[in-house]
Amino acid sequence: MVHDDTDLQERAQAVGAALQAHAARLAVAESCTGGLLAKTVTDCAGASAWFDRGVVVYSNAAKHDLAGVSPDDIAQHGAVSGPVAEALALGMVVRGPVDYSIAITGVAGPEGGSTEKPVGTVWIAWGTPLGVEAQVFAFPGGRDAVRRASVAAALDGLRDRLAAAESGAV
């Protein structure tokens, strides 16, 4: 599926409405998406009611300095990994402080992939009042497609977690 600006905007607005219903705030840490998630969120009128902050943590040093990711975690697992995504999400919740966070780290391409982590490998983590959870994705397509699919999946994942919290399923 192609995720154009309108599609991403609709997803962000749904997340914003759900966050407002919970009187909750969001922070994001982005690596391979380079600020696209924060841009999508802040394109929503009234986002200041539910969006607190976003950081682009493109380098390993930025992951450490801005979100508190341990250099040991990066050395042991790699920047594109579940533990690093979880640490980014947790760092944003703690440093916010906010109720919810999203962290994205991956290989958008066209270079940078490996056998273990090919282009399109993206880890997304969500920080919630119940803890942090990460999921790996393998997105097809070029750099722009991977970045847009990452933002869509990140927003959908938070929307699902907010819906589960509302229904008491978590």
DRENPA-3360 file (N, C-alpha, C; in nm, 2 decimals, always signed):
BEGIN
1 = MVHDDTDL = +0.08/-0.12/+0.00/+0.00/+0.00/+0.00/+0.09/+0.12/+0.00 ~ +0.05/+0.22/-0.08/+0.12/+0.35/-0.08/+0.06/+0.44/+0.03 ~ +0.15/+0.49/+0.11/+0.10/+0.58/+0.22/+0.13/+0.72/+0.18 ~ +0.03/+0.79/+0.12/+0.05/+0.93/+0.09/+0.03/+1.02/+0.21 ~ +0.05/+1.15/+0.19/+0.03/+1.24/+0.30/-0.11/+1.24/+0.36 ~ -0.21/+1.22/+0.28/-0.35/+1.22/+0.33/-0.37/+1.10/+0.42 ~ -0.32/+0.98/+0.37/-0.33/+0.86/+0.45/-0.27/+0.87/+0.58 ~ -0.14/+0.92/+0.58/-0.07/+0.94/+0.71/-0.14/+1.04/+0.80;
9 = QERAQAVG = -0.19/+1.15/+0.74/-0.26/+1.25/+0.82/-0.38/+1.19/+0.89 ~ -0.46/+1.11/+0.82/-0.58/+1.05/+0.88/-0.54/+0.96/+0.99 ~ -0.43/+0.89/+0.98/-0.39/+0.80/+1.09/-0.34/+0.89/+1.21 ~ -0.27/+0.99/+1.18/-0.23/+1.08/+1.29/-0.35/+1.15/+1.36 ~ -0.44/+1.19/+1.29/-0.56/+1.25/+1.35/-0.64/+1.15/+1.44 ~ -0.64/+1.03/+1.40/-0.71/+0.92/+1.48/-0.63/+0.90/+1.61 ~ -0.50/+0.90/+1.60/-0.42/+0.88/+1.72/-0.44/+1.01/+1.81 ~ -0.44/+1.12/+1.75/-0.46/+1.25/+1.83/-0.59/+1.25/+1.90;
17 = AALQAHAA = -0.69/+1.21/+1.84/-0.83/+1.20/+1.90/-0.82/+1.10/+2.02 ~ -0.76/+0.99/+2.00/-0.75/+0.89/+2.11/-0.67/+0.94/+2.22 ~ -0.56/+1.00/+2.19/-0.47/+1.06/+2.30/-0.55/+1.16/+2.38 ~ -0.62/+1.25/+2.31/-0.70/+1.35/+2.38/-0.81/+1.29/+2.46 ~ -0.87/+1.18/+2.42/-0.97/+1.11/+2.50/-0.92/+1.05/+2.62 ~ -0.79/+1.02/+2.62/-0.72/+0.97/+2.74/-0.65/+1.08/+2.82 ~ -0.66/+1.20/+2.77/-0.59/+1.32/+2.83/-0.44/+1.28/+2.84 ~ -0.39/+1.22/+2.74/-0.25/+1.18/+2.73/-0.17/+1.25/+2.63;
25 = RLAVAESC = -0.03/+1.25/+2.65/+0.06/+1.32/+2.56/+0.16/+1.22/+2.50 ~ +0.21/+1.26/+2.39/+0.30/+1.17/+2.31/+0.43/+1.24/+2.28 ~ +0.54/+1.16/+2.29/+0.67/+1.20/+2.24/+0.72/+1.09/+2.15 ~ +0.81/+1.13/+2.05/+0.86/+1.04/+1.95/+1.01/+1.05/+1.94 ~ +1.08/+0.94/+1.91/+1.22/+0.93/+1.88/+1.23/+0.86/+1.75 ~ +1.29/+0.93/+1.65/+1.30/+0.88/+1.51/+1.44/+0.87/+1.46 ~ +1.47/+0.76/+1.40/+1.60/+0.74/+1.34/+1.58/+0.74/+1.19 ~ +1.54/+0.63/+1.13/+1.54/+0.62/+0.98/+1.43/+0.70/+0.92;
33 = TGGLLAKT = +1.33/+0.74/+1.00/+1.22/+0.83/+0.94/+1.26/+0.98/+0.95 ~ +1.37/+1.01/+1.02/+1.42/+1.15/+1.01/+1.33/+1.26/+1.04 ~ +1.23/+1.24/+1.12/+1.14/+1.35/+1.16/+1.00/+1.34/+1.08 ~ +0.98/+1.24/+1.00/+0.86/+1.23/+0.92/+0.74/+1.21/+1.01 ~ +0.76/+1.13/+1.12/+0.65/+1.10/+1.21/+0.61/+1.23/+1.28 ~ +0.71/+1.31/+1.33/+0.68/+1.43/+1.40/+0.62/+1.53/+1.31 ~ +0.66/+1.53/+1.18/+0.60/+1.62/+1.08/+0.46/+1.59/+1.06 ~ +0.43/+1.46/+1.04/+0.29/+1.41/+1.02/+0.20/+1.45/+1.14;
41 = VTDCAGAS = +0.25/+1.43/+1.26/+0.17/+1.46/+1.38/+0.15/+1.61/+1.39 ~ +0.25/+1.69/+1.37/+0.23/+1.83/+1.38/+0.16/+1.90/+1.27 ~ +0.13/+1.82/+1.16/+0.05/+1.87/+1.05/-0.10/+1.87/+1.10 ~ -0.13/+1.80/+1.21/-0.27/+1.80/+1.26/-0.30/+1.93/+1.34 ~ -0.40/+2.00/+1.30/-0.44/+2.11/+1.38/-0.47/+2.07/+1.52 ~ -0.42/+2.15/+1.61/-0.45/+2.12/+1.75/-0.36/+2.01/+1.82 ~ -0.25/+1.97/+1.74/-0.16/+1.87/+1.79/-0.09/+1.91/+1.92 ~ -0.09/+2.04/+1.95/-0.02/+2.08/+2.07/-0.10/+2.03/+2.20;
49 = AWFDRGVV = -0.22/+1.99/+2.18/-0.30/+1.94/+2.30/-0.25/+1.80/+2.34 ~ -0.18/+1.73/+2.24/-0.15/+1.59/+2.27/-0.01/+1.55/+2.23 ~ +0.06/+1.64/+2.16/+0.20/+1.60/+2.12/+0.30/+1.69/+2.20 ~ +0.39/+1.63/+2.26/+0.49/+1.70/+2.35/+0.62/+1.73/+2.28 ~ +0.68/+1.63/+2.22/+0.81/+1.65/+2.16/+0.85/+1.54/+2.07 ~ +0.95/+1.57/+1.98/+1.01/+1.47/+1.89/+1.15/+1.49/+1.88 ~ +1.23/+1.39/+1.87/+1.37/+1.40/+1.85/+1.41/+1.31/+1.73 ~ +1.51/+1.36/+1.65/+1.57/+1.27/+1.55/+1.70/+1.22/+1.60;
57 = VYSNAAKH = +1.71/+1.09/+1.62/+1.82/+1.03/+1.68/+1.89/+0.94/+1.57 ~ +1.94/+1.01/+1.47/+2.00/+0.94/+1.35/+2.13/+0.87/+1.39 ~ +2.21/+0.94/+1.46/+2.34/+0.88/+1.50/+2.33/+0.80/+1.63 ~ +2.43/+0.71/+1.65/+2.43/+0.64/+1.78/+2.45/+0.73/+1.90 ~ +2.53/+0.84/+1.87/+2.56/+0.94/+1.98/+2.43/+1.01/+2.02 ~ +2.35/+1.04/+1.92/+2.22/+1.11/+1.94/+2.12/+1.01/+2.02 ~ +2.12/+0.89/+1.99/+2.04/+0.79/+2.06/+2.08/+0.79/+2.21 ~ +2.20/+0.80/+2.23/+2.25/+0.80/+2.37/+2.22/+0.94/+2.44;
65 = DLAGVSPD = +2.26/+1.05/+2.37/+2.25/+1.18/+2.43/+2.11/+1.23/+2.45 ~ +2.02/+1.20/+2.35/+1.89/+1.26/+2.35/+1.78/+1.16/+2.41 ~ +1.81/+1.03/+2.41/+1.71/+0.94/+2.46/+1.76/+0.84/+2.57 ~ +1.89/+0.85/+2.60/+1.95/+0.77/+2.71/+1.97/+0.63/+2.67 ~ +1.99/+0.59/+2.54/+2.02/+0.46/+2.51/+2.16/+0.43/+2.55 ~ +2.18/+0.31/+2.61/+2.31/+0.27/+2.65/+2.40/+0.24/+2.53 ~ +2.52/+0.29/+2.53/+2.61/+0.26/+2.42/+2.64/+0.10/+2.42 ~ +2.63/+0.04/+2.53/+2.65/-0.10/+2.54/+2.54/-0.18/+2.47;
73 = DIAQHGAV = +2.41/-0.13/+2.48/+2.30/-0.19/+2.40/+2.32/-0.18/+2.25 ~ +2.37/-0.06/+2.21/+2.40/-0.04/+2.07/+2.51/-0.13/+2.02 ~ +2.62/-0.14/+2.10/+2.73/-0.22/+2.06/+2.69/-0.37/+2.06 ~ +2.61/-0.41/+2.15/+2.57/-0.55/+2.16/+2.47/-0.60/+2.06 ~ +2.36/-0.51/+2.04/+2.25/-0.55/+1.96/+2.24/-0.48/+1.82 ~ +2.31/-0.37/+1.81/+2.31/-0.28/+1.69/+2.20/-0.18/+1.70 ~ +2.22/-0.07/+1.63/+2.12/+0.04/+1.64/+1.98/+0.00/+1.59 ~ +1.98/-0.09/+1.49/+1.85/-0.14/+1.44/+1.82/-0.27/+1.51;
81 = SGPVAEAL = +1.75/-0.26/+1.63/+1.73/-0.38/+1.71/+1.61/-0.35/+1.80 ~ +1.55/-0.46/+1.85/+1.44/-0.44/+1.95/+1.49/-0.38/+2.08 ~ +1.60/-0.42/+2.14/+1.64/-0.35/+2.26/+1.67/-0.20/+2.25 ~ +1.72/-0.16/+2.13/+1.75/-0.02/+2.11/+1.62/+0.05/+2.09 ~ +1.53/+0.00/+2.01/+1.40/+0.06/+1.99/+1.32/+0.08/+2.13 ~ +1.33/-0.03/+2.21/+1.26/-0.02/+2.34/+1.33/+0.08/+2.43 ~ +1.46/+0.09/+2.43/+1.53/+0.19/+2.51/+1.50/+0.33/+2.46 ~ +1.48/+0.35/+2.33/+1.44/+0.48/+2.28/+1.30/+0.52/+2.33;
89 = ALGMVVRG = +1.21/+0.42/+2.32/+1.07/+0.45/+2.36/+1.07/+0.48/+2.51 ~ +1.14/+0.40/+2.59/+1.14/+0.43/+2.73/+1.21/+0.56/+2.77 ~ +1.32/+0.59/+2.69/+1.38/+0.72/+2.72/+1.29/+0.84/+2.69 ~ +1.21/+0.83/+2.59/+1.11/+0.94/+2.56/+1.01/+0.95/+2.67 ~ +0.96/+0.84/+2.72/+0.86/+0.84/+2.83/+0.91/+0.91/+2.95 ~ +1.03/+0.86/+2.99/+1.10/+0.91/+3.11/+1.14/+1.06/+3.10 ~ +1.20/+1.09/+2.99/+1.25/+1.23/+2.97/+1.14/+1.33/+2.94 ~ +1.02/+1.28/+2.89/+0.92/+1.37/+2.85/+0.88/+1.47/+2.96;
97 = PVDYSIAI = +0.83/+1.42/+3.07/+0.77/+1.29/+3.09/+0.63/+1.30/+3.01 ~ +0.60/+1.19/+2.94/+0.48/+1.17/+2.87/+0.41/+1.04/+2.90 ~ +0.29/+1.02/+2.86/+0.22/+0.90/+2.88/+0.25/+0.79/+2.78 ~ +0.28/+0.83/+2.65/+0.30/+0.74/+2.54/+0.42/+0.79/+2.46 ~ +0.49/+0.69/+2.40/+0.60/+0.73/+2.31/+0.60/+0.63/+2.19 ~ +0.66/+0.67/+2.09/+0.69/+0.59/+1.97/+0.84/+0.61/+1.94 ~ +0.90/+0.50/+1.91/+1.04/+0.50/+1.86/+1.06/+0.42/+1.74 ~ +1.13/+0.47/+1.64/+1.15/+0.40/+1.51/+1.30/+0.40/+1.48;
105 = TGVAGPEG = +1.35/+0.28/+1.45/+1.49/+0.27/+1.41/+1.49/+0.16/+1.30 ~ +1.56/+0.19/+1.19/+1.56/+0.09/+1.08/+1.66/+0.12/+0.97 ~ +1.65/+0.04/+0.87/+1.73/+0.06/+0.75/+1.64/+0.10/+0.63 ~ +1.63/+0.22/+0.60/+1.55/+0.27/+0.49/+1.60/+0.25/+0.35 ~ +1.74/+0.24/+0.35/+1.80/+0.22/+0.22/+1.83/+0.35/+0.15 ~ +1.88/+0.34/+0.02/+1.90/+0.22/-0.05/+2.02/+0.14/+0.00 ~ +2.12/+0.20/+0.07/+2.23/+0.13/+0.12/+2.21/+0.10/+0.27 ~ +2.31/+0.04/+0.33/+2.30/+0.01/+0.47/+2.25/-0.12/+0.52;
113 = GSTEKPVG = +2.19/-0.19/+0.43/+2.13/-0.32/+0.46/+2.24/-0.43/+0.47 ~ +2.21/-0.54/+0.54/+2.30/-0.65/+0.55/+2.21/-0.78/+0.54 ~ +2.28/-0.89/+0.54/+2.20/-1.02/+0.53/+2.11/-1.03/+0.65 ~ +2.16/-0.99/+0.77/+2.08/-1.00/+0.89/+1.97/-0.89/+0.90 ~ +2.00/-0.78/+0.85/+1.91/-0.66/+0.85/+1.90/-0.60/+0.72 ~ +1.83/-0.66/+0.63/+1.82/-0.60/+0.49/+1.74/-0.47/+0.49 ~ +1.76/-0.40/+0.38/+1.69/-0.27/+0.36/+1.54/-0.30/+0.38 ~ +1.47/-0.22/+0.46/+1.33/-0.24/+0.49/+1.31/-0.29/+0.63;
121 = TVWIAWGT = +1.42/-0.33/+0.69/+1.40/-0.38/+0.83/+1.39/-0.26/+0.92 ~ +1.28/-0.26/+1.00/+1.25/-0.15/+1.09/+1.19/-0.20/+1.22 ~ +1.25/-0.15/+1.33/+1.20/-0.18/+1.46/+1.12/-0.06/+1.51 ~ +1.00/-0.09/+1.56/+0.91/+0.02/+1.61/+0.88/-0.02/+1.76 ~ +0.89/+0.07/+1.85/+0.86/+0.04/+1.99/+0.76/+0.15/+2.03 ~ +0.67/+0.10/+2.12/+0.57/+0.19/+2.18/+0.58/+0.19/+2.33 ~ +0.59/+0.30/+2.39/+0.60/+0.32/+2.53/+0.46/+0.35/+2.58 ~ +0.41/+0.28/+2.68/+0.27/+0.31/+2.73/+0.28/+0.30/+2.88;
129 = PLGVEAQV = +0.17/+0.34/+2.95/+0.17/+0.33/+3.10/+0.20/+0.19/+3.15 ~ +0.18/+0.09/+3.06/+0.20/-0.05/+3.11/+0.34/-0.10/+3.07 ~ +0.42/-0.02/+3.00/+0.55/-0.07/+2.97/+0.58/-0.04/+2.82 ~ +0.69/-0.11/+2.78/+0.74/-0.08/+2.64/+0.73/-0.22/+2.56 ~ +0.70/-0.20/+2.44/+0.68/-0.32/+2.35/+0.74/-0.29/+2.21 ~ +0.82/-0.38/+2.15/+0.88/-0.35/+2.02/+0.84/-0.46/+1.92 ~ +0.83/-0.42/+1.80/+0.80/-0.51/+1.69/+0.89/-0.49/+1.57 ~ +0.93/-0.59/+1.50/+1.01/-0.57/+1.38/+0.92/-0.59/+1.26;
137 = FAFPGGRD = +0.95/-0.51/+1.16/+0.88/-0.51/+1.03/+0.98/-0.52/+0.92 ~ +0.93/-0.58/+0.81/+1.01/-0.58/+0.68/+0.93/-0.52/+0.57 ~ +0.96/-0.39/+0.55/+0.88/-0.31/+0.45/+0.94/-0.32/+0.32 ~ +0.86/-0.34/+0.21/+0.91/-0.34/+0.08/+0.93/-0.20/+0.02 ~ +1.00/-0.19/-0.09/+1.01/-0.06/-0.16/+1.13/+0.02/-0.13 ~ +1.14/+0.13/-0.19/+1.25/+0.22/-0.18/+1.24/+0.30/-0.05 ~ +1.34/+0.39/-0.04/+1.36/+0.47/+0.09/+1.23/+0.54/+0.13 ~ +1.16/+0.61/+0.04/+1.04/+0.69/+0.08/+0.93/+0.59/+0.12;
145 = AVRRASVA = +0.92/+0.48/+0.05/+0.81/+0.38/+0.08/+0.84/+0.32/+0.22 ~ +0.96/+0.29/+0.25/+0.99/+0.23/+0.38/+0.97/+0.34/+0.49 ~ +1.01/+0.46/+0.47/+0.98/+0.56/+0.57/+0.83/+0.59/+0.60 ~ +0.76/+0.59/+0.49/+0.61/+0.62/+0.50/+0.54/+0.50/+0.57 ~ +0.58/+0.38/+0.53/+0.52/+0.26/+0.59/+0.56/+0.25/+0.74 ~ +0.68/+0.29/+0.77/+0.72/+0.29/+0.91/+0.63/+0.39/+1.00 ~ +0.60/+0.51/+0.94/+0.52/+0.60/+1.01/+0.37/+0.55/+1.02 ~ +0.32/+0.49/+0.92/+0.19/+0.43/+0.92/+0.18/+0.32/+1.03;
153 = AALDGLRD = +0.28/+0.23/+1.03/+0.27/+0.12/+1.13/+0.29/+0.17/+1.27 ~ +0.37/+0.28/+1.29/+0.39/+0.33/+1.42/+0.26/+0.39/+1.47 ~ +0.19/+0.47/+1.39/+0.07/+0.53/+1.43/-0.04/+0.42/+1.45 ~ -0.05/+0.33/+1.36/-0.15/+0.22/+1.38/-0.12/+0.14/+1.51 ~ +0.00/+0.12/+1.54/+0.04/+0.04/+1.66/+0.00/+0.12/+1.79 ~ +0.02/+0.25/+1.79/-0.02/+0.33/+1.90/-0.18/+0.34/+1.91 ~ -0.24/+0.36/+1.80/-0.39/+0.36/+1.80/-0.44/+0.23/+1.85 ~ -0.39/+0.11/+1.82/-0.43/-0.02/+1.87/-0.41/-0.02/+2.02;
161 = RLAAAESG = -0.30/+0.02/+2.07/-0.27/+0.02/+2.21/-0.36/+0.11/+2.29 ~ -0.39/+0.22/+2.23/-0.49/+0.31/+2.30/-0.63/+0.25/+2.30 ~ -0.67/+0.19/+2.19/-0.80/+0.12/+2.19/-0.81/+0.01/+2.29 ~ -0.70/-0.07/+2.30/-0.69/-0.18/+2.40/-0.70/-0.12/+2.54 ~ -0.64/-0.01/+2.57/-0.64/+0.05/+2.70/-0.78/+0.10/+2.73 ~ -0.85/+0.15/+2.63/-0.99/+0.20/+2.65/-1.08/+0.09/+2.68 ~ -1.06/-0.03/+2.61/-1.15/-0.14/+2.63/-1.12/-0.22/+2.75 ~ -1.00/-0.19/+2.82/-0.96/-0.26/+2.93/-0.90/-0.40/+2.90;
169 = AV = -0.86/-0.42/+2.77/-0.80/-0.54/+2.73/-0.66/-0.56/+2.77 ~ -0.60/-0.45/+2.81/-0.45/-0.46/+2.85/-0.44/-0.46/+3.00;
% end
